[in-house]
């Protein structure tokens, strides 16, 4: 992550999806997740699943970056099958676990 993120958020933990899902919901604890994109539900807002070796979780809206970011998911050029790193908080909606307040960090090249 960039220094601006660490300086502004202050509390970021790099975790697996399983660790993320086991965490308590909190609007102030940010988590960095890396995984593969699938099931893109909205190319405008960036609603999709992110999967790693430990599990899968729904991302509800992915901003293009940290400060001054926008809801322009399409501009990131992310497609199903891409491996990306994101940052967001643990939340849920109607008893479904999800990543909220998420923003894009980078595409992972292997």
Secondary structure, DSSP 8 states (H G I E B T S, - for coil): --HHHHHHH--EEE--HHHHHHS---SS-EEEEEEEEEEEEETTTTEEEEEETTEEEEEE-EESSSTT--S-GGGGT--TT-EEEEEEEEEEETTEEEEEEEEEEEE---
